[in-house]
Amino acid sequence: MDMEHKEIESLKNEIKKELKLIYEANMKASGWDIPERDDKEMSKLILETMQNALNELKKEV
């Protein structure tokens, strides 16, 4: 395994935790703005937005 893959392996759990924190923070913040929101729909929209941002980042690098 090359150094880049070893480094990513060591960062994998940290990256997952950070993504989950971003997701949870956005779910919480949307609850302040939309108290009667549909949690399932909001979750879908947040995850879709996060995926779009990742796709844009992939294009940039």
C-alpha positions as a printed NumPy array, in Angstrom:
array([[  0.   ,   0.   ,   0.   ],
       [  1.432,   3.394,  -0.957],
       [  1.73 ,   6.33 ,   1.453],
       [ -1.364,   8.125,   0.134],
       [ -3.579,   5.087,   0.733],
       [ -2.101,   4.538,   4.188],
       [ -2.776,   8.167,   5.075],
       [ -6.378,   7.979,   3.853],
       [ -6.943,   4.774,   5.801],
       [ -5.857,   6.569,   8.955],
       [ -8.138,   9.529,   8.152],
       [-11.196,   7.511,   7.071],
       [-12.976,   7.514,  10.435],
       [-12.182,  11.194,  11.012],
       [-13.632,  12.117,   7.609],
       [-16.794,  10.096,   8.357],
       [-17.19 ,  11.81 ,  11.747],
       [-16.743,  15.257,  10.211],
       [-19.299,  14.565,   7.482],
       [-21.782,  13.308,  10.073],
       [-21.244,  16.458,  12.155],
       [-21.923,  18.643,   9.103],
       [-25.089,  16.669,   8.35 ],
       [-26.325,  16.826,  11.962],
       [-25.563,  20.546,  12.268],
       [-27.594,  21.255,   9.143],
       [-30.478,  19.064,  10.303],
       [-30.502,  20.912,  13.62 ],
       [-30.287,  24.363,  12.01 ],
       [-33.1  ,  23.572,   9.587],
       [-35.267,  22.645,  12.574],
       [-34.929,  26.196,  13.871],
       [-36.116,  27.632,  10.571],
       [-38.811,  25.075,   9.782],
       [-40.322,  23.677,  13.006],
       [-42.964,  21.605,  11.132],
       [-40.486,  20.153,   8.631],
       [-40.579,  16.631,   7.232],
       [-37.385,  15.111,   8.687],
       [-37.087,  12.46 ,   5.989],
       [-37.405,  15.013,   3.17 ],
       [-35.019,  17.45 ,   4.875],
       [-32.487,  14.67 ,   5.379],
       [-32.732,  13.759,   1.694],
       [-32.237,  17.386,   0.632],
       [-29.251,  17.933,   2.931],
       [-27.55 ,  14.736,   1.76 ],
       [-28.223,  15.669,  -1.872],
       [-26.694,  19.098,  -1.276],
       [-23.659,  17.574,   0.408],
       [-23.218,  15.154,  -2.503],
       [-23.461,  18.003,  -5.015],
       [-20.806,  19.923,  -3.089],
       [-18.539,  16.849,  -3.135],
       [-19.103,  16.463,  -6.875],
       [-18.138,  20.104,  -7.432],
       [-15.028,  19.655,  -5.316],
       [-14.051,  16.608,  -7.386],
       [-14.232,  18.74 , -10.525],
       [-12.04 ,  21.428,  -8.95 ],
       [ -9.181,  19.116,  -7.935]])
